Amino acid sequence: MRNPLAFILANIRMLETELDNEHVLAARDVRVGAERLENILQDLSSFSRGGTRIPLNNMDLTEAAHEAASMARARCPEALIDVGAFGRVPIRADVGRVVQILLNLIINAVDASRAQGTPEVYV
């Protein structure tokens, strides 16, 4: 799994340097998703060997919510997904894991609200 993913990431990074502004954002979204997959694979590998310590960093929860909402919008373009944060919310956590948790919550909310019409999710 790691070798094909490394190949994909290398090619995406090269494309990002050669694409025009309109397409760079799409390539960046692909790269971020592939990097998230790479982190998940590393976590699974580490867990199978007996676990690992999760590095905690200073981060902004509002920024993570915006990142997760952006990814969710790409996956669910029919949904209205809005982040209504009031300034910075500093925390110590693993950024990738927090974004993944928020993304999962947003996607679950969209899936659960589809029966009522246009899904609306406010973070």
Disulfide bonds with the S-S distance in Angstrom:
none
